[in-house]
Amino acid sequence: MSQPLFERLTLVGIGLIGSSIARAARRDDLAREIVISTRRPETLARAAELGLGDRYVLDPCEAVRGADCVIVSIPVGASAAMAEAIAPGLKPGAIVSDVGSVKQSVVDQMQPHLPAGVHFVPAHPLAGTEHSGPEAGFPSLFENRWCILTPVEGSDPEAVERLKAFWVGMGSKVELMDPKHHDMVLAITSHIPHLIAYNIVGTAENLGAVTKSEVIKFSASGFRDFTRIAASDPTMWRDVFLHNKDAVIEMLGRFVEDLFQLQHAIRFGEGDMLFHHFTRTREIRRAIIDAGQDTAAPDFGRGGTKPAAE
Ligand code: NAP
């Protein structure tokens, strides 16, 4: 057997992302021992039932003792408190990472608490579903998906390489990015689309003229795909918007300006403008499929009325 990348990997937080890491790391033999920690005893018990790790430790500070890699997978708003809690247990030379959907705020929250000699390499896997909890994870979640690492100033290049090898080992493609730039890119590719979905589903629900049962009954026409996104975890997404405020506000401004242009074109019957706009957007869809980031199958590959796995 080849040498695993890490002797002891501690996963703090064992929801969708943490449990997918546990499953993939086990499958791909990336750590000799996997230690699991989570906030509530019932979640820890569930993780043990599912056999996600080798040891289960409620106290995060105890859980990280002796670990050569610690990955924190919790809502981004809890990052500072968690860094403070684990700091006394970290061994010198350990790699500390996270999976948060926002990066600059996580850096600001965690870095001040981490002791010198610990290598902090924040990360964000661009993979997920609208489901939560340890049952929701699966080992192939990260396959052929990007994972963005946002090393901080002075990050040890060797630690960055080891974490990169870990994500590549789970099937991801890895790119390095500045945390602020990450937040701007993700604002438009992920955060604003979620906000739009939350908004449109909320608007439909509020419409007095269209009954709730009609919204559900006729949901096949586009709305259904928004409802999937709008079913995403409320805690996670509250924290994303609170902690990526500047980039989201900036991108939202651009979005609203463009929306007004479309509204104007519809009001004044500017068919050419609409046609050119929709042609341009269709090309983006084709490029995403060509890049292997989605399927070209009709109806997102659902195959009948069964919901997609992701
Ligand atoms: P999840 O399934 O809801 O699991 C959350 C985990 O965090 C659980 O172990 C939970 O513990 C713990 N937790 C919740 N609140 C906490 C708090 N205040 N303090 C300490 N621990 C807390 O969440 P997830 O989808 O795995 O998301 C985890 C992170 O991954 C988030 O930062 C999110 O931004 C990022 N992410 C998510 C996705 C996605 O699509 N879901 C994709 C990429 C990145 P208990 O159950 O024991 O309470």
Residues whose N, C-alpha, C, O or C-beta is under 5 A from the ligand:
A	BS01	NAP	G13 I14 G15 L16 I17 G18 T38 R39 R40 T43 S73 I74 P75 V76 A78 V99 G100 S101 P125 A127 G128 T129 H131 S132 G133 D233 M236
